[in-house]
Amino acid sequence: MARIRRVAFQMDHVSSINIAGDSTFAMALEAQARGYELFHYTPDRLTMRDGRIFAAVEPMRVQDVKGDHYSLGERERVDLSTMDVIHLRQDPPFHMGYITSTHLLERIHPQTLVVNDPAWVRNSPEKIFVTQFADLMPATLISRDVEEIGRFRQEMGDIILKPLYGNGGAGVFHSARDDRNFTSLLEMFEQVYRGEPYIAQAYLPAVRKGDKRILLVDGEPVGAINRVPAETDSRSNMHVGGRAEPVELTRRDREICDRIGPALRERGFLFVGIDVIGDYMTEINVTSPTGIREVKKFGGADVASLLWDAIEAKRA
C-alpha cells in the first residue's frame, strides 16, 4: 500500500469557514487524526512553470474549537506533485478561475490523487451533469432565450429559475405562472449572468417538506440529511436559513443512487452530494459538496472516515 503522508487542501481560506457545518474541516480533522501532514492553500496561489504545478502552501493544524479552529505555519512554495492527496474544495461559483484550476491539477493527477478528479469536475458542471439522468429529474430547461423560458413557465405553471453555475441557493427564484415580476426577473438575469444560460425547473411542492442531501462515497450512499426551507423562503440551502433534520433513505432514494453510482465511479468522483426533492433528483454536486458534519450530528455515519477509507483504498 502506498502510504499517505502529505495532504493538501485547495480551499477558501480556512479562517473564513464555519466549522459547525463545514465538510472540508471534517475531512481535515479526520486526516489529522490518521497522522497525515496537512497543508493549506487558496486557489489564487496555483502556479504552472515549465509544466510543473506549484503552490504557496502552509502547514496546517486543526482543532474542533469555535474561534480557534486552525493554525498555519510558515508559507513555502512547493511542487504539488510531492503531495500524496489534494482535496479540490473551494466553493463555486464555477467560473473560468475554477476551470483553470482543474486544468492545472489535471497535470499531477492521478500520481497525486486529486479528490474529485479535476478533469471530470470540469466536464461535469453540477446542473448539467444531472441532465444525463433526465428521467430521474423534474422537467428542466437550460436556456437564456426569453421566449423559451416564457413558454416553459406557461407549460409548467410555477417554476424555479436559477443561475446555471451558482451555489448555496444564491440567485434562486420561485416564479408562479401569474408572477408579474417575471419579465423584470429575466432582465435582471440577463444583466447579472451575461452570456450564460440559466436553468429552469418545474416547481416541486414537496420542497416544503424538505430538500434531501444524500452523500455518496465512491458511488455508494452513506448518509443523508433533510433541509427544510424557512417559512418565508422557497430555498432549503442551509446557507440561506434552511433547517437540517435527520432523515432515512427511501426506496426511491436508493433507486436513484443505484442508477447514478456507476457513472460516479467511472468519473473518479469519490465524494458527491445529490439533492432530492420528493421523488426527483435536482442536482449532482461534485465540486465541494457539504453535509458531512450534519449527518454525524444526527447520529448517522462518520462520512469523513468513510471517505478517507476510500481514498486509502485508491492509493493502495
Secondary structure by P-SEA (a helix, b strand, c coil): cccccbbbbbccccccccccccaaaaaaaaaaaabbbbbbbccccccccccbbbbbcccccccccccccccccbbbbbccccccbbbccccccccaaaaaaaaaaaaccccccccccaaaaaaccccccccccccccccccccccaaaaaaaaaaccbbbbbbccccccccbbbbcccccaaaaaaaaaaaaaccbbbbbcccccccccbbbbbbbcccccccbbbbbccccccccccccbbbbbbbbbcaaaaaaaaaaaaaaaaacccbbbbbbcccccccccccccccaaaaaaacccaaaaaaaaaaaaaac
